[in-house]
Amino acid sequence: MYDVIITGAGPAGAMAGKYLAAAGKRVLLLQKDLSFKKPCGGGLRIDAFDEFDIDRKQIQCIVNEIVIESKKSHITYDISHSPLAIVNRVTFDQGLRSDAVKAGAELLEEKVVNIFTTETGVKVETEGKAGKNRYEADYLIAADGVHSFVRKQIRREKIPAYLTHYSEIMSLKTTKCHFYFGTSISKGAYGWRFPYGNGSDVGIAASQHDKKYIDALFDIFGLKKDQKIRGYKIPVWQEALFYDKRIFYVGDAAGQVLPFTYEGIYYAMKSAKILSEVIVEECKPEVYKERWNHLYLKKFSILSRLEKLFLHHDFMIHVMMKTLEREEVRKKLLTLWMDQYDIRLNLRFFITIFKNLFR
């Protein structure tokens, strides 16, 4: 009998396991494939390493500049005072799991095949190399990603998501994070090029599932269309799911991916930390939602509205790019990203944008 069973041992699950085990909770971490490599650009804000006590040896490179591009504009954005770290998701996730085990969590490579909830607890059935097993706990934490088995079985629902296409291009080198906007590349999101090893991770996220978008991105780089392309889904935040039937949801399984930027690693770990504190303090389950909303609901809502406003039409992308040419706007957006600034969407905000556009 465990206090908490966690399905999924990525950043959200591993962090929850670490914090709960360190507080003396009996924790079981279940991961169906410990060698799984999450398709991800691996970008993480640098302050996360101190906040979550993560070894900085996990950092492959530091990004000090972001480049934002459209058909008509090219803006270089200095972020050296709040740089972005690039990590390898295989070794990064393994390191987080190792930290959870050191704290006292039990880690098993088993696939969850069934879940039963009662008024007093949760029962989980699994399959692994050694056969079938059954475990019980007071609570279950669903940290099993965008394809969450828990949400499918318990709530009979899929997580809203965009499809992405990406490719790892070793011949294309960069030390910056590039973001490409335009409806020919992506409707509703963006294309990207991030440092990856000695090359680049190149891809697009879009509301419409069509390979033509990544082909358009390849045209920008002069790449042939025969690159090996992989696909995966990334959650689209609408309203996060927090708790239902003795089950808590964190990270991608909760839909806690930041709109507009689609940053997920930091918020996965942050949600796990908030939830762990709620469980250790023996608060009511709804306190998890209250604390998360207090910190992030306004920020997520604002960026969701900005995404809908700017990223679905080329004219509005042009408006956005003209606005981002102003250094003070870029600084304010960076402080919003770092949770230090509050942007209010009011009439004056839009007047400033259109004055800048038609000046």
C-alpha positions, 0 to 999 in steps of 0.5 A: 500500500502506497500513499501515492502512485504516479503514472509517468516518470517524465519531469512532472512525475519524477519531480512529484516523486522526489518531493513526496518521497523526501517528505516521507510519503510512500511513493511508486513511480510507474514508467512504461518505457524508461528508454523513451525519448520525449520529442521535445526541443529541450528548452528550459528557462535557466532559473529552473535549475536553481528552483528545482535543485537540478544539476546544471551538468544537464545543460547542453548549451546556453542560448543568449539570443532568440530570433523571431522571423516572418516573411517581412521581419527579422528581430533578434532578441537578447535574453542573456540576462535570463537565458534559455538552457537546452537539455537532452530529454533522455539524460535530463529525464533519467537524472530527474528519476534518479533524484526521485529514487535517491529521495526514496521513491520506488521506480518500476518499468511497467505499463498501466492497463487498468485503474479503479477508484473508490471513495478511499483510494485507487487501485492500479493494474500493470503489466511488465517484464515480470508479468502482471501486478496490482498496486493500491494507494490513497491517491494517484497522480496522472503524469502520463503526458498528452496521450494520458491513459488515465484521462482516457480511462477515467474521463473518457476524453482526449487532451486538446492538442496540436500536431507537430512535425520535426526533424533533427538536421545535423547539417544545420547549425545554430547557437540561437533559438529561432521562431518562424511565424506565418500562416504558410508555416503554421496556423495558430503556432510557429515553426522553430529551429533550436540547437540540438547536439552539433546541429538543429532540431527543426519543426512546426506546430500547427492547428491543421495537420498537413505536412506542407507546413514543415515543407515550407520551413525546409524551403527557408533553409534550402533543405531537401524534402526527404528529411526523416520527419517525426510527429508528436502532439503538444497540449493546447491549454484551454482550462487545466484539469486538476483533480477528479475521483482521487486522481490529480493531474500534472504537466501535459496530462493536465494540459499545463503547457504555456500558450503562445510559447508552448513551454511545457517542461518548467510548468510540468515541474512547477505543477508537481511541486505545487501539488506535492506541497498540497499533499504533504500539508494534507490540504483539501484537493481543491487547494492544488487548483487554487494555488496553481490558478493564483500563480498562473491562470492570469498569465495563461489566459493572457497568452492564450488570448494573444495567441488567438489574436495574432497567430491565425492571420498574416496581417495580425502576425505583421502587427505582432512583428511591428510591435515586437520591434519596440525594445520596451515591448520585448522587455515586458514580454520577457518579464511576463515569461519570467513571472515578473510582470502583468500585462493587461489587455485593454484599449490602450494596449491595442491603440499602442499596437496600431499606432506603432504599425501605421507610424 
